[in-house]
Amino acid sequence: MQTPDFKTIAETFKTSPPITLEVDPIYLFVLVGTVQLALRHPGNRGKSAELARQAAISFQQRLGEINPEIAAALEQGWHPEFDVTSKEYDAIEAENEWDDTLYDLPGDAEDCHE
């Protein structure tokens, strides 16, 4: 496999127009949470980490326009004092009626295993 030409890729990023995506809000919510987790790794530093943080914050703000509670929930992900143990999470989950249909999205897990 040939090594990609990162200078050409970087130049493409500078000269290309923004990309418009249409995505279900749950995907952005999960993406922000995943970025938050990745940014906890002590070795995840530098420009790419900062760009990921900026994108996640932008997505969080956009989700907050839909419902401020979503942004508030995501805000907690930036603050370790809101972390819960798996035991605490299980207790929270047991107390709530989770709507499992939330995850029945088109193109979901079944497509990922093909």
C-alpha positions, 0 to 999 in steps of 0.5 A: 500500500502506498503512503498517502501524500499528506501535503496534498491532502492538507492542501485539499482541506484548505481549498475545499468548500465545507461539506454539508451532512444530514445526520440523525441527532443521536449520531452526533450525540454519540460522536461527541461522547466518543470524542470526549472519551478519546480526549481523556487519553493523555497521549491524545494531544496536538492539532488533531485533538484540538480540531476534534474538540472544536468539532465536538463543541460545535456539534454540542452547540447545534444539538443544544439548538434542538433541545438545551437538555441535550447540550447540558447532558453533553456538557457534563462529558467535559467534566470528570466530576460527572463521571459515573462507575459502571455500577452507578450507570446500571442503577441509573439505567434500572431506574429509567424506562429507556426507549430501545426503539431509539437505537432502531435507526435505518442503517444501524448495527445490522448493516455494520456486520455485513 
